[in-house]
Amino acid sequence: MLKLGRRLVGALAVAAAFATPAYAQTTLKVALHSDLKIIDPIWTTALISTHHGNMVYDTLFALDDKLEVKPQMVDKWDVSPDKLTWTFTLRDGLEWHDGKPVTAEDCVASIRRWGAKDSMGQKLMGVVSDLSAPDAKTIKMVLKHPYGLVLESLGKSSSNVPFMMPKSVASTDPNTQITDATGSGPFIFKKDEWKAGEKAVYVKNPKYKPRAEPPSGLAGGKVAKVDRVEWITIPDQQTQVNALLNGEVDLVEIVPPDLLPLLAKDKNVKTTVVNKAGRQYAMRFNVLFKPFDNAKVRQAVLYALSQKEFLEANVGNPDYYKECKSLFPCGSPLESTKGWEDKLSGNVAKAKQLLAEAGYDGTPIVLMHQTDTAGHNNLATVAKPQLERIGLKIDLQPMDWQTLVARRSKKDPPDKGGWGAFFTSWGATDVLNPVSAAFLNASCEKATFGWPCDAELEKLRDAYAAESDPAKQKEIAEKVQLRVLEYPTHVPLGQFTTPTAIRANVNGLLHTPSLALWNVEKK
């Protein structure tokens, strides 16, 4: 009986060891502004893909919460006295999710792929004469002439972010989407659990070695404090809020201001503004086809549109929006209304005059209208009557945001699956200057969707990048603003911030230009 009792106790102990985990797994469930369909944050500038990038990849440098560039994967760096040779040394302990060490060759390939697509990256690579990896931990960049935006470029905080990828992945053609999400960041993407339209899943990377500094913005120590993160796709905003109130999700990225009073009544929910710098609405032209191949038609739109109507319809609460007739964010060093004082005020007469001068022939404009993105789903519907008032014929085509993201990359004629214009928004940190602002890239085939082609704009952007005096930089930026009036690339439609709502038991959400979920705790 004694032996039997001992065997029974031993068996129960073994069973208990296998049945009971060492700790309770913590899962953070979030409802974001869009479904994840594209996992390549270099191929697309879509914000949701940048959020994905923040989860799984790391960067050489990053911006802290004061928008200052700090080292991330880099341990130390050096610049030669003539400012032509930059040498970067990777820090110890960097490892890809598959267990292989991160090498300088991986980073060189990643920089090259990013530099082929990103507006700021293209300018940087345009002055690079040699980019190499002398050894496994050293990146060497040799410039044709001194360039003032090296660290700012490598530390770019939002679309397109220079995320580091394995060489085998980064060697993919920049115009072809990657399908391998192997990174070296704080979370690992569970591709086997990814169901577009339903959810995306990330798990804590147990081998990630964060920096020693405390987290600040997108810089510092990236410590994953939850074991699993689930992005739950809930297209309807009211349903998202109800799920938060019921405890079915822990975070709702964007809450419409009209639903904030509902959340204020619940002590289990709190709200914050994650991106304090805010965002800028924009209408983007496709200059390849009629009628927006004619600059005067685009100029007419600058007069026809009224910022305030867009802001009221899509944000509503003036506490969260600001009219701003500046290409560069109001409140930033390059803010200026020079040349734009009489634009964006709904001047129908002036717009009609310009359309007549352009000889507009009634060609319809395919206006892509995203229907499922919070704070953006009334942009095209506000624009339609404003543009029709001046005599433009509008073909409004509704679609979800991810369909729009895929379609905007097509260069087909508008009547054969292409497009004429669409609406989006950029983080303020994306459009701080003429080099970082992707919609100011007018390098023809190398420009992002819309493909503006203007040698004068490119000359000014080069001049800005070569200048280090802030006063002279501002002079060049104002010349850019004036040139865009002659050759419009897009229309700035005001600034806004968005409230994020979280459960009261969730803490540590950082103030960042794009969502970062390291440092977040769930108790």
C-alpha positions as CSV (number, residue, x, y, z in Angstrom):
1,M,0.0,0.0,0.0
2,L,2.9,2.4,0.8
3,K,4.5,1.7,-2.5
4,L,1.2,2.2,-4.3
5,G,0.7,5.5,-2.5
6,R,4.1,6.7,-3.5
7,R,3.6,5.8,-7.1
8,L,0.2,7.6,-7.1
9,V,1.7,10.8,-5.6
10,G,4.5,10.6,-8.2
11,A,2.1,10.2,-11.1
12,L,0.0,13.1,-9.9
13,A,3.0,15.3,-9.6
14,V,4.1,14.5,-13.2
15,A,0.6,15.2,-14.5
16,A,0.4,18.5,-12.6
17,A,3.8,19.6,-14.0
18,F,2.5,19.1,-17.6
19,A,-1.0,20.4,-17.0
20,T,-0.1,23.7,-15.2
21,P,1.9,26.3,-17.1
22,A,4.8,28.1,-15.2
23,Y,2.9,31.4,-15.5
24,A,-0.4,32.7,-16.9
25,Q,0.1,33.9,-20.5
26,T,-0.9,37.5,-21.0
27,T,-2.7,38.4,-24.3
28,L,-3.3,41.9,-25.4
29,K,-6.2,42.3,-27.9
30,V,-6.4,45.5,-30.0
31,A,-8.7,46.9,-32.6
32,L,-6.8,49.0,-35.1
33,H,-7.8,51.5,-37.8
34,S,-7.5,49.0,-40.6
35,D,-7.2,45.3,-41.5
36,L,-3.6,44.0,-42.2
37,K,-3.3,42.7,-45.7
38,I,0.2,43.8,-46.7
39,I,3.1,42.8,-44.4
40,D,5.8,44.6,-46.4
41,P,6.3,48.1,-44.9
42,I,8.8,49.1,-47.6
43,W,6.5,48.2,-50.5
44,T,3.6,50.3,-49.1
45,T,3.4,53.5,-47.0
46,A,0.1,52.2,-45.4
47,L,0.2,53.0,-41.7
48,I,-1.1,49.6,-40.7
49,S,1.9,48.0,-42.4
50,T,4.2,50.4,-40.4
51,H,2.5,49.3,-37.2
52,H,3.3,45.7,-38.3
53,G,6.9,46.7,-38.9
54,N,7.2,48.2,-35.4
55,M,6.2,44.9,-34.0
56,V,8.6,42.6,-35.8
57,Y,11.5,44.7,-37.0
58,D,14.2,46.9,-35.5
59,T,15.9,50.0,-36.9
60,L,19.5,51.4,-36.9
61,F,18.3,54.6,-35.3
62,A,14.9,55.9,-34.0
63,L,13.2,59.1,-32.9
64,D,12.6,59.6,-29.2
65,D,9.6,61.5,-27.8
66,K,11.4,64.8,-28.4
67,L,11.9,63.9,-32.1
68,E,15.6,63.5,-31.5
69,V,17.6,60.8,-33.4
70,K,18.9,58.1,-31.0
71,P,20.9,54.8,-31.8
72,Q,18.8,51.6,-31.8
73,M,20.6,48.6,-33.4
74,V,23.7,50.8,-33.7
75,D,26.1,50.8,-30.8
76,K,28.5,53.5,-32.0
77,W,29.2,55.5,-35.1
78,D,31.9,57.7,-36.5
79,V,32.2,60.4,-39.2
80,S,35.4,61.2,-41.0
81,P,36.8,64.8,-40.8
82,D,35.7,65.5,-44.3
83,K,32.2,64.3,-43.4
84,L,32.2,61.8,-46.4
85,T,32.7,58.5,-44.6
86,W,30.2,57.2,-42.0
87,T,31.0,54.1,-40.1
88,F,28.3,52.3,-38.0
89,T,29.0,49.5,-35.5
90,L,26.1,47.2,-34.6
91,R,25.5,46.4,-30.9
92,D,26.0,42.9,-29.5
93,G,23.2,40.4,-29.1
94,L,21.2,41.2,-32.3
95,E,19.5,38.1,-33.7
96,W,16.9,37.3,-36.3
97,H,13.7,35.4,-35.3
98,D,15.1,32.3,-36.9
99,G,18.1,32.3,-34.6
100,K,20.7,33.6,-37.1
101,P,22.8,36.6,-36.1
102,V,22.1,40.0,-37.6
103,T,25.0,41.0,-39.8
104,A,26.1,44.3,-41.4
105,E,25.4,42.7,-44.8
106,D,21.8,42.2,-43.8
107,C,21.6,45.9,-43.0
108,V,23.3,47.1,-46.2
109,A,20.7,45.1,-48.2
110,S,17.9,46.5,-46.1
111,I,19.1,50.1,-46.6
112,R,19.4,49.6,-50.3
113,R,15.8,48.2,-50.6
114,W,14.4,51.0,-48.5
115,G,16.4,53.6,-50.3
116,A,14.9,52.5,-53.6
117,K,11.3,53.2,-52.5
118,D,11.3,55.8,-49.8
119,S,11.4,59.6,-50.6
120,M,14.0,60.4,-48.0
121,G,15.9,57.2,-48.7
122,Q,16.1,58.0,-52.4
123,K,17.7,61.3,-51.6
124,L,20.2,59.7,-49.3
125,M,21.2,57.0,-51.7
126,G,21.6,59.6,-54.4
127,V,24.6,61.0,-52.6
128,V,26.0,57.6,-51.5
129,S,29.0,56.4,-53.6
130,D,29.6,53.2,-51.7
131,L,27.7,51.2,-49.1
132,S,29.4,48.1,-47.8
133,A,30.0,45.7,-44.8
134,P,33.7,45.5,-44.1
135,D,32.9,42.9,-41.4
136,A,29.9,41.3,-39.7
137,K,29.3,44.2,-37.4
138,T,30.4,47.3,-39.4
139,I,28.4,49.3,-42.0
140,K,30.4,51.7,-44.1
141,M,28.8,54.5,-46.0
142,V,30.8,56.8,-48.3
143,L,29.2,60.0,-49.6
144,K,29.9,61.9,-52.8
145,H,29.6,65.1,-50.8
146,P,28.7,66.1,-47.2
147,Y,25.0,65.4,-46.5
148,G,23.1,66.9,-43.6
149,L,20.3,64.3,-43.2
150,V,22.2,61.0,-42.8
151,L,21.0,60.2,-39.3
152,E,17.6,61.8,-39.8
153,S,17.1,59.5,-42.8
154,L,18.2,56.3,-41.1
155,G,16.1,57.3,-38.0
156,K,13.0,58.0,-40.0
157,S,10.1,57.2,-37.8
158,S,7.2,56.5,-40.1
159,S,6.3,55.5,-43.7
160,N,8.6,54.3,-45.1
161,V,10.6,53.3,-42.0
162,P,14.1,51.8,-42.8
163,F,13.4,48.5,-41.0
164,M,16.2,46.0,-41.0
165,M,15.5,42.6,-42.6
166,P,17.6,39.5,-43.3
167,K,19.6,39.8,-46.5
168,S,17.7,36.9,-48.1
169,V,14.5,39.0,-47.6
170,A,15.9,42.5,-48.2
171,S,17.3,41.3,-51.6
172,T,13.7,41.1,-52.9
173,D,12.9,43.6,-55.7
174,P,11.6,46.8,-54.0
175,N,8.6,46.7,-56.3
176,T,7.7,43.1,-55.3
177,Q,6.0,42.4,-51.9
178,I,7.9,40.3,-49.4
179,T,6.1,37.4,-47.9
180,D,8.7,36.5,-45.2
181,A,8.2,38.5,-42.0
182,T,11.4,37.4,-40.2
183,G,12.7,40.3,-38.2
184,S,14.8,40.9,-35.1
185,G,12.3,43.0,-33.2
186,P,10.5,42.4,-29.8
187,F,7.6,40.4,-31.3
188,I,7.4,37.5,-33.8
189,F,4.7,37.4,-36.4
190,K,2.6,34.2,-36.3
191,K,2.0,33.9,-40.1
192,D,0.2,30.6,-39.5
193,E,-2.4,32.4,-37.5
194,W,-2.8,35.4,-39.7
195,K,-6.3,35.6,-41.3
196,A,-6.8,38.8,-43.4
197,G,-10.1,40.3,-42.4
198,E,-10.1,38.5,-39.0
199,K,-6.9,38.8,-37.0
200,A,-3.1,39.1,-37.0
201,V,-1.1,37.5,-34.1
202,Y,2.3,38.3,-32.6
203,V,4.1,36.6,-29.8
204,K,6.9,37.9,-27.5
205,N,10.4,37.3,-28.9
206,P,12.1,35.6,-25.9
207,K,15.6,36.2,-27.3
208,Y,15.3,39.9,-28.0
209,K,17.9,42.0,-26.1
210,P,16.5,45.5,-25.6
211,R,18.7,48.5,-25.2
212,A,19.5,49.6,-21.6
213,E,17.9,53.0,-21.9
214,P,14.3,53.6,-20.9
215,P,11.8,53.7,-23.7
216,S,11.2,57.1,-25.2
217,G,9.1,57.4,-28.4
218,L,10.3,54.8,-30.8
219,A,13.8,54.8,-29.2
220,G,15.3,53.2,-26.1
221,G,14.6,49.7,-24.6
222,K,11.9,47.8,-26.4
223,V,10.7,45.4,-23.7
224,A,7.7,43.2,-24.6
225,K,5.6,42.9,-21.4
226,V,2.8,40.8,-22.8
227,D,3.2,37.3,-24.2
228,R,0.8,37.6,-27.1
229,V,-0.8,40.4,-29.1
230,E,-3.9,39.9,-31.2
231,W,-5.0,42.5,-33.8
232,I,-8.7,41.9,-34.0
233,T,-10.4,43.2,-37.2
234,I,-13.6,45.0,-36.4
235,P,-14.6,47.3,-39.3
236,D,-17.4,49.2,-37.5
237,Q,-16.2,51.9,-35.0
238,Q,-19.3,51.6,-32.7
239,T,-18.7,47.9,-32.5
240,Q,-15.1,48.5,-31.6
241,V,-16.1,50.7,-28.8
242,N,-18.7,48.3,-27.5
243,A,-16.0,45.5,-27.6
244,L,-13.8,47.7,-25.4
245,L,-16.5,48.5,-23.0
246,N,-17.3,44.8,-22.7
247,G,-13.7,43.9,-22.1
248,E,-13.5,41.9,-25.4
249,V,-10.6,44.1,-26.6
250,D,-8.0,46.0,-24.5
251,L,-7.4,48.9,-26.9
252,V,-9.1,50.8,-29.7
253,E,-6.6,52.8,-31.8
254,I,-9.0,55.5,-33.1
255,V,-12.1,56.6,-31.3
256,P,-14.4,59.1,-33.1
257,P,-14.8,62.2,-30.9
258,D,-18.6,61.8,-30.9
259,L,-18.2,58.4,-29.1
260,L,-15.9,59.8,-26.4
261,P,-18.7,60.8,-24.0
262,L,-19.8,57.1,-24.0
263,L,-16.3,56.0,-22.9
264,A,-16.1,58.8,-20.3
265,K,-18.9,57.2,-18.3
266,D,-17.0,54.0,-17.8
267,K,-14.3,53.9,-15.1
268,N,-12.8,50.9,-16.6
269,V,-11.7,52.8,-19.7
270,K,-9.3,55.7,-20.2
271,T,-8.3,57.7,-23.3
272,T,-5.1,59.3,-24.5
273,V,-3.5,60.8,-27.7
274,V,-0.7,58.6,-28.7
275,N,0.6,60.7,-31.7
276,K,0.8,64.1,-30.1
277,A,2.3,65.6,-33.2
278,G,-0.8,64.6,-35.1
279,R,-1.5,63.9,-38.7
280,Q,-2.2,65.9,-41.9
281,Y,-5.0,65.1,-44.4
282,A,-4.1,65.1,-48.0
283,M,-5.7,64.7,-51.5
284,R,-3.3,63.0,-53.9
285,F,-3.4,63.6,-57.7
286,N,-2.5,61.1,-60.4
287,V,-0.6,63.2,-62.9
288,L,-0.3,60.5,-65.5
289,F,-3.8,60.9,-67.0
290,K,-6.4,63.4,-67.9
291,P,-7.5,65.7,-66.4
292,F,-4.9,65.9,-63.6
293,D,-2.0,65.7,-66.2
294,N,-2.8,69.4,-66.6
295,A,-1.3,71.6,-63.8
296,K,-4.0,74.2,-64.2
297,V,-6.7,71.6,-63.4
298,R,-4.8,70.7,-60.2
299,Q,-4.5,74.4,-59.4
300,A,-8.3,74.8,-59.7
301,V,-8.7,72.1,-57.1
302,L,-6.4,74.1,-54.7
303,Y,-9.0,76.9,-54.9
304,A,-12.1,74.7,-54.9
305,L,-11.6,72.8,-51.7
306,S,-12.3,74.1,-48.3
307,Q,-10.3,72.6,-45.4
308,K,-12.9,73.3,-42.7
309,E,-15.5,71.1,-44.3
310,F,-13.2,68.1,-44.4
311,L,-12.2,68.6,-40.8
312,E,-15.7,69.0,-39.5
313,A,-17.0,66.0,-41.4
314,N,-14.1,63.6,-40.5
315,V,-13.1,64.8,-37.0
316,G,-16.0,67.0,-35.8
317,N,-14.6,68.1,-32.5
318,P,-12.4,71.3,-32.8
319,D,-10.4,70.1,-29.9
320,Y,-8.9,67.5,-32.2
321,Y,-8.4,69.5,-35.5
322,K,-6.7,72.6,-36.8
323,E,-7.0,74.4,-40.2
324,C,-3.5,74.8,-41.6
325,K,-2.6,76.3,-44.9
326,S,0.9,75.1,-44.9
327,L,2.6,72.2,-46.7
328,F,4.6,71.6,-43.5
329,P,2.8,71.0,-40.2
330,C,1.6,74.0,-38.2
331,G,3.7,74.3,-35.1
332,S,6.8,72.9,-36.8
333,P,9.9,74.9,-37.7
334,L,9.0,75.1,-41.4
335,E,5.4,76.2,-40.9
336,S,4.5,78.9,-43.5
337,T,1.4,80.1,-45.3
338,K,3.4,82.0,-47.9
339,G,1.5,81.8,-51.2
340,W,-1.3,79.8,-49.8
341,E,-3.3,82.5,-48.0
342,D,-6.1,82.5,-50.6
343,K,-6.2,78.8,-51.3
344,L,-8.3,76.0,-49.7
345,S,-11.2,78.4,-49.1
346,G,-13.8,77.2,-51.6
347,N,-13.2,80.0,-54.2
348,V,-15.5,78.7,-56.9
349,A,-15.1,81.6,-59.3
350,K,-11.3,81.4,-59.4
351,A,-11.4,77.6,-59.7
352,K,-13.8,77.8,-62.7
353,Q,-11.6,80.4,-64.3
354,L,-8.6,78.1,-64.1
355,L,-10.6,75.1,-65.5
356,A,-11.6,77.2,-68.5
357,E,-8.0,78.2,-69.1
358,A,-7.0,74.5,-68.9
359,G,-9.6,73.6,-71.5
360,Y,-11.2,70.9,-69.3
361,D,-13.2,68.7,-71.6
362,G,-15.4,66.8,-69.1
363,T,-13.1,63.8,-68.5
364,P,-14.4,62.1,-65.4
365,I,-12.2,61.9,-62.3
366,V,-12.1,58.4,-60.7
367,L,-12.1,59.4,-57.0
368,M,-11.3,56.4,-54.8
369,H,-13.3,56.5,-51.6
370,Q,-12.3,54.4,-48.6
371,T,-15.3,53.4,-46.6
372,D,-13.8,51.6,-43.6
373,T,-11.1,53.8,-42.1
374,A,-11.9,55.8,-39.0
375,G,-11.6,59.5,-39.5
376,H,-11.1,59.2,-43.2
377,N,-14.3,57.7,-44.6
378,N,-15.9,61.1,-45.3
379,L,-13.0,62.7,-47.2
380,A,-14.0,61.7,-50.7
381,T,-17.7,62.4,-50.0
382,V,-16.9,65.9,-48.9
383,A,-14.7,66.5,-51.9
384,K,-17.2,65.3,-54.5
385,P,-19.7,68.2,-54.2
386,Q,-16.9,70.8,-53.8
387,L,-15.3,69.6,-57.1
388,E,-18.6,69.3,-58.9
389,R,-19.5,72.9,-58.0
390,I,-16.6,74.1,-60.2
391,G,-17.6,71.9,-63.1
392,L,-15.5,68.7,-62.7
393,K,-17.2,65.4,-63.4
394,I,-16.6,63.0,-60.5
395,D,-16.8,59.2,-60.6
396,L,-16.9,58.2,-56.9
397,Q,-15.8,54.6,-56.4
398,P,-16.2,53.1,-52.9
399,M,-13.8,50.5,-51.6
400,D,-12.1,49.4,-48.4
401,W,-8.8,51.0,-47.5
402,Q,-6.7,47.9,-48.3
403,T,-8.2,47.6,-51.7
404,L,-7.4,51.3,-52.3
405,V,-3.8,50.7,-51.1
406,A,-3.4,48.0,-53.7
407,R,-5.1,49.9,-56.5
408,R,-3.2,53.2,-56.0
409,S,0.0,51.5,-57.1
410,K,-1.5,50.7,-60.6
411,K,-0.6,52.9,-63.5
412,D,-3.5,51.8,-65.6
413,P,-5.8,54.4,-67.1
414,P,-8.7,55.4,-64.8
415,D,-11.3,53.8,-67.0
416,K,-9.3,50.5,-67.0
417,G,-8.9,50.0,-63.3
418,G,-6.6,52.9,-62.5
419,W,-7.5,56.1,-60.6
420,G,-7.5,59.9,-60.7
421,A,-7.2,60.9,-57.0
422,F,-7.5,59.6,-53.5
423,F,-7.4,60.8,-49.9
424,T,-5.2,59.8,-47.0
425,S,-3.2,61.3,-44.1
426,W,0.4,61.5,-43.1
427,G,1.9,61.7,-39.7
428,A,3.3,65.1,-39.0
429,T,6.7,63.6,-38.6
430,D,6.4,62.2,-42.2
431,V,6.0,65.7,-43.7
432,L,8.3,67.9,-41.5
433,N,10.5,68.9,-44.5
434,P,10.7,68.7,-48.3
435,V,12.9,65.6,-48.3
436,S,10.9,63.5,-45.9
437,A,7.5,64.4,-47.4
438,A,6.8,61.6,-49.9
439,F,4.1,63.5,-51.8
440,L,6.7,66.2,-52.6
441,N,8.9,63.6,-54.3
442,A,8.6,64.6,-58.0
443,S,11.2,62.2,-59.5
444,C,8.9,60.8,-62.1
445,E,9.1,57.0,-62.2
446,K,10.8,56.9,-58.8
447,A,8.1,59.0,-57.1
448,T,5.4,57.4,-55.1
449,F,1.9,56.7,-56.5
450,G,0.7,59.7,-58.4
451,W,4.1,60.0,-60.0
452,P,4.7,63.7,-60.3
453,C,7.6,64.7,-62.5
454,D,9.1,68.1,-61.9
455,A,12.8,69.0,-62.2
456,E,12.4,72.3,-60.3
457,L,10.9,70.6,-57.2
458,E,13.7,68.0,-57.2
459,K,16.3,70.7,-57.5
460,L,14.8,72.4,-54.4
461,R,14.6,69.2,-52.4
462,D,18.3,68.5,-53.2
463,A,19.2,72.1,-52.1
464,Y,17.3,71.5,-48.8
465,A,19.1,68.3,-48.2
466,A,22.5,69.9,-48.8
467,E,21.8,72.9,-46.5
468,S,22.5,72.8,-42.8
469,D,21.6,76.4,-41.8
470,P,18.0,76.3,-40.4
471,A,17.2,79.8,-41.7
472,K,18.3,78.9,-45.2
473,Q,16.4,75.6,-45.0
474,K,13.3,77.6,-44.2
475,E,13.9,79.8,-47.3
476,I,14.2,76.7,-49.5
477,A,11.1,75.2,-47.9
478,E,9.1,78.3,-48.8
479,K,10.3,78.1,-52.3
480,V,9.0,74.5,-52.4
481,Q,5.6,75.7,-51.2
482,L,5.5,78.3,-54.0
483,R,6.6,75.8,-56.6
484,V,3.8,73.4,-55.5
485,L,1.3,76.2,-56.4
486,E,2.7,76.1,-59.9
487,Y,3.0,72.3,-60.1
488,P,0.6,70.8,-57.5
489,T,1.5,67.3,-56.3
490,H,-1.2,67.1,-53.6
491,V,-3.5,69.2,-51.4
492,P,-3.0,69.6,-47.7
493,L,-6.4,69.5,-45.9
494,G,-5.7,70.4,-42.3
495,Q,-4.3,68.7,-39.2
496,F,-5.8,66.5,-36.6
497,T,-5.1,64.2,-33.7
498,T,-6.9,61.0,-32.7
499,P,-7.9,59.7,-29.3
500,T,-7.0,56.2,-28.4
501,A,-9.0,54.3,-25.8
502,I,-7.6,51.6,-23.5
503,R,-8.8,49.5,-20.6
504,A,-7.8,50.8,-17.2
505,N,-5.7,47.7,-16.5
506,V,-3.5,48.4,-19.5
507,N,-0.5,50.7,-18.9
508,G,2.7,51.8,-20.5
509,L,1.4,52.9,-24.0
510,L,4.1,55.1,-25.4
511,H,3.7,58.5,-27.3
512,T,4.8,57.6,-30.8
513,P,4.2,58.7,-34.4
514,S,3.0,55.1,-35.2
515,L,1.7,52.6,-32.8
516,A,4.2,50.7,-30.6
517,L,3.1,48.0,-28.3
518,W,6.3,47.2,-26.4
519,N,6.4,48.5,-22.8
520,V,2.6,47.9,-22.6
521,E,1.5,45.9,-19.5
522,K,-1.8,44.2,-18.9
523,K,-2.6,43.6,-15.2
